[in-house]
Structures are given as C-alpha cells and as structure tokens.
Amino acid sequence: MVLEALGYGCRDSGLVFSLCAHLLACVVPVWRHGSEAQKQRYLPGLCDGSMIGAHAITEPGSGSDTFAMRTRAEPDGDGWRINGSKTFISNGPIADVAVVFAVTDPDKGFHGGLTAFLVERGMPGFSSGQKFEKLGLRTSPVGELVFEELRVPAEAVLGRVGGGAAVFATAMDWERCLLVASHIGTMERLLETSIAYARTRQQFGQAIGKFQAVAHKIADMKVQLEASRLLTYRAAWRLDHLRNASLDAAMAKLATSESLLRASLDAVQIHGGYGYMVEYEVERALRDAVGSTLYSGTSEMQRNIIARWLGL
Ligand SMILES: Cc1cc2nc3c(=O)[nH]c(=O)nc-3n(C[C@H](O)[C@H](O)[C@H](O)COP(=O)(O)OP(=O)(O)OC[C@H]3O[C@@H](n4cnc5c(N)ncnc54)[C@H](O)[C@@H]3O)c2cc1C
C-alpha cells in the first residue's frame, strides 16, 4: 500500500525505483537470509537511509541466463576471493553494500553452485565501473561493479554456501510483487490525468472525451489498472501467507509492467502533441515505463516462468 501511494504521489519514478531496488532486492534478502550479525551490521543503516543497498547478478554476457555468469568466488584461507564484474546495477554507483552473486561450484549449476555475498564499498578490490545514461528513470543511478581479487571473510556469505539461488528467488519474488505496486499508483495517476485532460480539451466543439475513440482508451486504462491491482494484491497476499509466490509474482509483474507501458503510451496519445512535450510530464512517464518490461526479468522470461509452472 505504501509503494502504491508512492507511485501515485511521487512523479520521480527513478527515485521510487531506486528505493525499491534498495528495499526489495537488498534489505529483504538480508532480513530473510542474513545471520544475526549481518542483520545487526546492515539493517539499521539500510532502514534509516544512512546506507544504500544494491543487488548485483547481471553481467555483460549474462542477463536472462543468469548462471552463464563469469564472476567466480574461490576459497581463500578462511574466506573467499571474488573476481568478475556486474553491469546495469541500480544504485551501483552510490551503494554502500551490495548483494553480489558469484559461482562457487560450476559443476553444481544454478541450484547449489551459486552463492550470495555481502560486499561493502571500501573493501580493497571492489570498485564501481562505468555509470550509464538511460532512456528513463534517469534519477536512479545505474552502473557497473568490478571485483578484482576482492577478499571477503567467511561471514560475508549471505545464506549458505551454494544457497545463492534461494537468496535470488526471495529477492525476485519480493521485487516482482512489490515494485509493480508502485506501478499501480503511477497508472492511477496517469488515468486521472488523462480523464481530466479528456474532459477539458475541446476539439470540433466538444470535449475530446466525448469521442468514443478517446473514451475507450480511458476505459481500457481503467480495466488494466484494476486487473493489475488485483493480481498484485493477490501476489502480495501469497507472499505474506505462503512459502512460494513465484508464479503469482511473475503474473503480477508481467501484467502490471505491460499495462503500465500501454497506459503511458495511451496517456501520451490522449494528450496529443502536448503529450509529446516535456512540460506535461506524460512523456517522462512513458520513458520511465519502458524499463519495466526489462528489469527484474523481461516479459519473455516472466512468460517462460508461468509456462514452466503450467508444466510446459
Ligand atoms: C533500468 C534497469 C535496472 C536494472 N537493475 C538491475 C539491478 O539492480 N541488478 C541487476 O543484477 N540487474 C539489473 N538490471 C538488468 C536486468 O535484470 C537485465 O537487463 C534483464 O534481466 C535482461 O538481461 P539482458 O539485458 O542481458 O538481456 P538478454 O537476456 O540478453 O535478453 C535480450 C532479449 O532476448 C530475450 N530472451 C533472452 N532469453 C530468452 C528466453 N529464454 N526466452 C525468450 N526470450 C529470451 C529477452 O527477453 C530480451 O528481449 C537492470 C536493467 C534495467 C534496464
């Protein structure tokens, strides 16, 4: 409910996105998988905002196919030595701590061969690489993380050695359910803005909302908003009450992100030429919406997950 309200009230979707990356993909994994010592060390700062968190799995050569990653962690004395790099990491350029995934046993595959580590800025061998400019969400910093002979203690392992898949699944379930809650709020705002414009903008002697072509677009926005809201609420309920919410999280993510993109495009169309101009802010909503079908797993990958749950 809070994220929905934030998506509605905050026009800076980049800020909301950065908050979600911090909260859902860093704070939640530490809360759900961290040792008591890790919780004591990180959660107070992450919760009061004095520390910024990130979640790093994507690499230049491995996006959807996460286990094709090249980052390796090898035992080194009583700790680990990490080498590799990550890309497209939200909050990466400013993060104080990152949940970083590395292969610890290539033979075991994704389940058993992947481990999550908590890596802190300032550790020798850990640096931020290139920072990227992007189409939308421009206030959310995104960049590379580089690990060169980075030595971390055994206590940096989040969860258990080989348990990275479980940590990743927790982050994705929470992110897919709750990041899209903010999109519901944004869609509500776009709907209200579009209705207000359609009622006041006059062409051919009447409000454009009286043209069926415009009114039907707005009717579809309403239906997609309410359908996305129900899917998201159900996914959030399941996350709260059941052990596995992955199918519902994928359905909520797919439906809501695609609805957000369609609603943003419709809002621009309803505003005509004014919608294309920066002043009206709907063009910003459209640019911000494009990423939603890419991050946290693309729409194609959500469909793959849903199909797998259906036995295909
Ligand atoms: C704004 C933004 C923020 C991000 N933040 C983070 C972050 O904080 N941390 C992080 O780790 N990553 C982050 N990412 C990375 C994001 O998770 C990846 O971009 C995404 O998973 C896709 O990977 P890719 O870009 O390598 O595309 P690819 O995997 O190369 O995909 C390219 C195309 O091929 C399709 N495709 C690939 N495999 C299949 C398949 N099996 N079936 C059907 N189609 C397929 C994809 O759907 C896509 O259309 C972010 C990305 C963006 C855009």
PDBQT file of the ligand as one rigid body, heavy atoms in Angstrom, charges set to zero:
ROOT
HETATM    1  C1  LIG A 401      16.650   0.060 -15.537  1.00  0.00    +0.000 C 
HETATM    2  C2  LIG A 401      17.307  -1.256 -15.269  1.00  0.00    +0.000 A 
HETATM    3  C3  LIG A 401      17.722  -1.546 -13.994  1.00  0.00    +0.000 A 
HETATM    4  C4  LIG A 401      18.359  -2.756 -13.723  1.00  0.00    +0.000 A 
HETATM    5  N1  LIG A 401      18.802  -3.014 -12.438  1.00  0.00    +0.000 NA
HETATM    6  C5  LIG A 401      19.470  -4.178 -12.187  1.00  0.00    +0.000 A 
HETATM    7  C6  LIG A 401      19.999  -4.434 -10.872  1.00  0.00    +0.000 A 
HETATM    8  O1  LIG A 401      19.842  -3.639  -9.944  1.00  0.00    +0.000 OA
HETATM    9  N2  LIG A 401      20.692  -5.588 -10.674  1.00  0.00    +0.000 N 
HETATM   10  C7  LIG A 401      20.894  -6.496 -11.657  1.00  0.00    +0.000 A 
HETATM   11  O2  LIG A 401      21.527  -7.519 -11.405  1.00  0.00    +0.000 OA
HETATM   12  N3  LIG A 401      20.404  -6.281 -12.916  1.00  0.00    +0.000 NA
HETATM   13  C8  LIG A 401      19.708  -5.145 -13.202  1.00  0.00    +0.000 A 
HETATM   14  N4  LIG A 401      19.207  -4.901 -14.467  1.00  0.00    +0.000 N 
HETATM   15  C9  LIG A 401      19.468  -5.871 -15.516  1.00  0.00    +0.000 C 
HETATM   16  C10 LIG A 401      18.219  -6.653 -15.937  1.00  0.00    +0.000 C 
HETATM   17  O3  LIG A 401      17.868  -7.577 -14.950  1.00  0.00    +0.000 OA
HETATM   18  C11 LIG A 401      18.553  -7.303 -17.295  1.00  0.00    +0.000 C 
HETATM   19  O4  LIG A 401      18.689  -6.252 -18.235  1.00  0.00    +0.000 OA
HETATM   20  C12 LIG A 401      17.474  -8.268 -17.728  1.00  0.00    +0.000 C 
HETATM   21  O5  LIG A 401      17.440  -9.401 -16.892  1.00  0.00    +0.000 OA
HETATM   22  C13 LIG A 401      17.695  -8.738 -19.182  1.00  0.00    +0.000 C 
HETATM   23  O6  LIG A 401      19.009  -9.152 -19.400  1.00  0.00    +0.000 OA
HETATM   24  P1  LIG A 401      19.824  -8.572 -20.653  1.00  0.00    +0.000 P 
HETATM   25  O7  LIG A 401      19.688  -7.100 -20.620  1.00  0.00    +0.000 OA
HETATM   26  O8  LIG A 401      21.170  -9.159 -20.646  1.00  0.00    +0.000 OA
HETATM   27  O9  LIG A 401      19.006  -9.098 -21.908  1.00  0.00    +0.000 OA
HETATM   28  P2  LIG A 401      19.130 -10.549 -22.586  1.00  0.00    +0.000 P 
HETATM   29  O10 LIG A 401      18.989 -11.605 -21.551  1.00  0.00    +0.000 OA
HETATM   30  O11 LIG A 401      20.311 -10.577 -23.474  1.00  0.00    +0.000 OA
HETATM   31  O12 LIG A 401      17.789 -10.556 -23.467  1.00  0.00    +0.000 OA
HETATM   32  C14 LIG A 401      17.686  -9.898 -24.735  1.00  0.00    +0.000 C 
HETATM   33  C15 LIG A 401      16.309 -10.261 -25.301  1.00  0.00    +0.000 C 
HETATM   34  O13 LIG A 401      16.228 -11.696 -25.505  1.00  0.00    +0.000 OA
HETATM   35  C16 LIG A 401      15.115 -12.212 -24.780  1.00  0.00    +0.000 C 
HETATM   36  N5  LIG A 401      15.424 -13.538 -24.221  1.00  0.00    +0.000 N 
HETATM   37  C17 LIG A 401      16.552 -13.930 -23.575  1.00  0.00    +0.000 A 
HETATM   38  N6  LIG A 401      16.439 -15.201 -23.183  1.00  0.00    +0.000 NA
HETATM   39  C18 LIG A 401      15.212 -15.632 -23.560  1.00  0.00    +0.000 A 
HETATM   40  C19 LIG A 401      14.492 -16.847 -23.421  1.00  0.00    +0.000 A 
HETATM   41  N7  LIG A 401      14.998 -17.901 -22.779  1.00  0.00    +0.000 N 
HETATM   42  N8  LIG A 401      13.227 -16.909 -23.921  1.00  0.00    +0.000 NA
HETATM   43  C20 LIG A 401      12.684 -15.841 -24.572  1.00  0.00    +0.000 A 
HETATM   44  N9  LIG A 401      13.311 -14.661 -24.732  1.00  0.00    +0.000 NA
HETATM   45  C21 LIG A 401      14.558 -14.565 -24.220  1.00  0.00    +0.000 A 
HETATM   46  C22 LIG A 401      14.861 -11.209 -23.650  1.00  0.00    +0.000 C 
HETATM   47  O14 LIG A 401      13.529 -11.298 -23.137  1.00  0.00    +0.000 OA
HETATM   48  C23 LIG A 401      15.149  -9.884 -24.358  1.00  0.00    +0.000 C 
HETATM   49  O15 LIG A 401      14.032  -9.488 -25.096  1.00  0.00    +0.000 OA
HETATM   50  C24 LIG A 401      18.564  -3.700 -14.757  1.00  0.00    +0.000 A 
HETATM   51  C25 LIG A 401      18.107  -3.403 -16.038  1.00  0.00    +0.000 A 
HETATM   52  C26 LIG A 401      17.486  -2.198 -16.306  1.00  0.00    +0.000 A 
HETATM   53  C27 LIG A 401      17.002  -1.915 -17.702  1.00  0.00    +0.000 C 
ENDROOT
TORSDOF 0
